[in-house]
């Protein structure tokens, strides 16, 4: 990629350009994953239900370990691969439940899709830069 910003440009502009360049590269990598990979990582009827739903709100019912969380994460990740400048907020009751459940599942899904990058994960803020999108993990017990 050709450098468009001169060396003596404002440092803020250089940082933003660098961040955007990383986002473009990430998006290009995500496009190469392809939809075929989704079925290879073990989606269930839950994923296909979400994929085919035309509703604004979709309610998923099922017992523990029925695949609701993982398939919803797969669906969101695939959706974010074709979207730009979106923020996905994932909420749980407390930070320990975020770290022990949804964050672990999110990383596993991203690894299986082949798009996880440790450098895009902010451990302190619990955010993940996903191309030009942002995934944030929020605890509802914090003010």
C-alpha positions in Angstrom: 0.0 0.0 0.0 1.4 3.4 -1.0 2.0 5.8 1.8 -0.2 8.9 1.3 0.8 10.9 4.4 4.1 12.8 4.4 6.6 12.0 7.2 6.3 15.6 8.6 2.5 15.4 8.9 0.7 15.9 12.2 1.3 12.9 14.6 -2.4 12.5 15.1 -3.0 12.2 11.4 -0.1 9.7 11.1 -1.7 7.6 13.9 -5.1 7.7 12.4 -3.8 6.8 9.0 -1.9 3.9 10.5 -5.0 2.7 12.4 -7.1 2.9 9.2 -4.5 1.1 7.2 -4.5 -1.8 9.7 -8.3 -1.8 9.5 -8.2 -2.1 5.7 -5.7 -5.0 5.9 -7.9 -6.7 8.5 -11.0 -6.3 6.3 -9.1 -7.8 3.3 -8.0 -10.8 5.5 -11.6 -11.3 6.7 -13.0 -11.3 3.1 -10.7 -14.2 2.3 -12.3 -16.4 5.0 -15.4 -16.9 3.0 -18.8 -18.2 4.0 -17.8 -21.8 3.4 -15.6 -21.7 6.4 -18.6 -21.0 8.6 -20.2 -24.4 8.1 -16.8 -26.0 8.6 -16.6 -24.8 12.2 -19.8 -26.5 13.4 -22.8 -24.3 13.1 -26.1 -25.6 14.1 -29.8 -24.9 13.3 -29.4 -21.8 15.6 -27.0 -20.1 13.1 -29.3 -20.9 10.2 -32.3 -19.6 12.1 -30.5 -16.3 12.7 -29.3 -16.1 9.1 -32.8 -16.6 7.7 -34.6 -14.4 10.2 -36.2 -11.2 8.9 -37.1 -10.0 12.4 -35.6 -7.0 14.1 -35.5 -9.0 17.4 -34.9 -12.8 17.5 -35.4 -14.8 20.6 -33.4 -18.0 20.9 -34.6 -20.8 23.2 -32.7 -23.9 24.3 -31.0 -25.6 27.2 -27.5 -25.2 28.5 -24.8 -26.1 25.9 -27.4 -26.0 23.0 -25.2 -23.7 20.9 -27.1 -20.5 21.3 -24.1 -18.4 22.4 -21.5 -19.8 20.0 -23.8 -19.8 16.9 -24.9 -16.2 17.7 -21.2 -15.2 17.9 -20.5 -16.9 14.6 -23.4 -15.1 13.0 -22.3 -11.7 14.4 -18.7 -12.3 13.3 -19.8 -13.2 9.7 -22.1 -10.2 9.7 -19.3 -7.9 10.8 -17.1 -9.2 8.0 -19.5 -7.5 5.5 -20.2 -4.4 7.5 -18.2 -1.3 8.3 -18.0 1.1 11.2 -20.3 -0.8 13.5 -20.1 -1.3 17.2 -21.2 -4.7 18.7 -21.7 -4.5 22.5 -21.8 -7.8 24.3 -23.1 -7.5 27.8 -23.0 -9.9 30.8 -23.8 -9.4 34.5 -20.1 -9.2 35.7 -16.6 -9.1 34.5 -15.8 -12.6 35.8 -18.7 -14.0 33.7 -17.5 -12.1 30.7 -13.9 -13.4 30.9 -15.0 -16.9 31.8 -17.7 -17.4 29.2 -18.5 -15.0 26.3 -15.0 -13.7 25.8 -13.5 -17.2 25.7 -16.2 -18.3 23.2 -15.6 -15.1 21.1 -11.9 -15.8 20.9 -12.5 -19.5 20.0 -14.9 -18.6 17.2 -12.5 -16.0 15.8 -9.6 -18.5 15.9 -11.8 -21.1 14.1 -12.6 -18.5 11.5 -8.9 -17.7 11.2 -9.3 -14.0 11.9 -8.2 -13.6 15.6 -5.2 -11.2 16.1 -3.9 -10.7 19.6 -2.8 -7.2 18.6 -6.4 -6.1 17.9 -7.6 -7.1 21.4 -7.4 -4.5 24.2 -7.3 -6.4 27.4 -7.8 -3.3 29.6 -10.9 -2.0 27.7 -12.1 -5.5 26.7 -12.5 -4.4 23.1 -11.6 -6.0 19.8 -11.0 -4.1 16.6 -12.6 -6.1 13.8 -11.7 -4.3 10.6 -13.3 -0.9 10.9 -15.8 -2.4 13.5 -15.4 -2.6 17.3 -16.6 -5.4 19.5 -16.9 -4.3 23.2 -17.5 -6.5 26.2 -19.5 -4.7 28.9 -20.3 -5.6 32.5 -23.8 -4.5 33.6 -22.8 -4.4 37.2 -20.5 -1.4 36.6 -21.8 2.2 36.7 
